[in-house]
Amino acid sequence: MASSLSAQLFHRAQRSIPGGVNSPVRAWKAVGGEPRFIQRGKGCFVWDVEGRSYIDYVGSWGPLILGHASPEVLRAINDAMRDGTSFGAPTPREVEFAEKLCSALPSVEMVRLTSSGTEATMALLRLARAFTGRSRIVKFDGCYHGHVDSLLVAAGSGAATLGVPDSAGVLPAVAETTLVATFNDIESVEACFDRFPGEIAAVIVEPVVGNMGVIPPDENFLSELRKCCEENGALLVFDEVMTGFRVAWGGAQQRYGVVPDLTSLGKVVGGGLPLAAFGGRRDIMELVAPVGSVYHAGTLSGNPLAVAAGLRTLEVLERPGTYERLEELGQRLEKGLWEVLADSGVRGCVNRVGSMWTIFLGVSQVRNARDARAVDRDLFCRWFQGMLEEGIYLPPSPFEAAFLSLAHTEAEIDVTVGAAARVLRRLGGG
Ligand code: KE4
């Protein structure tokens, strides 16, 4: 059979782009097969280059909370681009956008715009070290904060031990400045402070983990983390690149009522264009150049088109009822998936917070990275490929969050649940 257009493009792409993709997860290494090349999206659907349509739950990994090609966002971009695409100078819309971020997020008194979430978290760590005069950072096993050298770190052996590089090219000396704790385990955080008193600048956490698949915080975990940082003179950093404006208008910090000292944002705030941000307490943010001595810069920081897309996205999200609608859709999907899991005899669980969710197969509960790593990866591959053939486009990894958008309706949820029933029944041998 002639290879598909996707296969031809993938083969060709691998000659000029490492792995044929511009971000590793897109190569489908975790699910086998070759990635479908996407031609276009509209609402909650994407079409591949062969013209096949899929109900999309990747949503560009989170940004497209309004769905693909939102008419309001496209109009905002179109209007903005008539005036030019970039000036490298301050623009009125950046001020309006910064003010909206500050008004929405309890922790953010000042904010600096960046072009990616990685850049935002990298700048936050530099800022935390400068503000506290301390060098070490605590992160959590399984949490991802972008490809920042000091955060591409795996847990060393045993609790409260120095991190080890989790990528070639990361220096051991850099990795050792990072300690790796266990999500939902406050004792593992306290052990880090006990071992390195006075040396830890900050604890950075995904307040709702998305990068192990979705893992909600245990009831008091975030408040215990807040208290632990206060008691030890360290800053609490919420990486809300995924959860910001996703799990609530004010992010996880509003949903769970815990206010960090610093916050990173991305994805949704850019409405599908390259835009992210970091912000927090004024006394900390005023250390950022040109006011203070912590350098951060960027040619396209606050790019007018990206800010136009982000601002319009937030304006739509700010309307009454949007998060209630996302919760309604999320509940319908979660309920349906639990029911078809039970009927299929396949062991699994569904973790969800608002419109971000993950189905874990082969395990009964997932509260941390160790639980997540116990999933049945072969079963997940067959689940992913089976759902793809049913026209459902899921994240191509068992350790990623899937996303609903305001463009999804009950109809697509019910189609998805029906497809899941057929695929899981086959997987369960039914
Ligand atoms: P970017 O540099 O990709 O804009 O943001 C990095 C980042 C930071 N913090 C969190 C919590 C994140 O989830 C991310 C990026 N998320 C991944 C998906 N898990 C983006 C997809 C990809 O890497 O291709």
Boltz pocket constraint, residues with backbone or C-beta under 6 A from the ligand:
constraints:
  - pocket:
      binder: B
      contacts: [[A, 23], [A, 24], [A, 25], [A, 26], [A, 60], [A, 61], [A, 115], [A, 116], [A, 117], [A, 118], [A, 119], [A, 121], [A, 144], [A, 145], [A, 146], [A, 147], [A, 206], [A, 210], [A, 211], [A, 239], [A, 240], [A, 241], [A, 242], [A, 266], [A, 267], [A, 276], [A, 399], [A, 400]]
      max_distance: 6.0
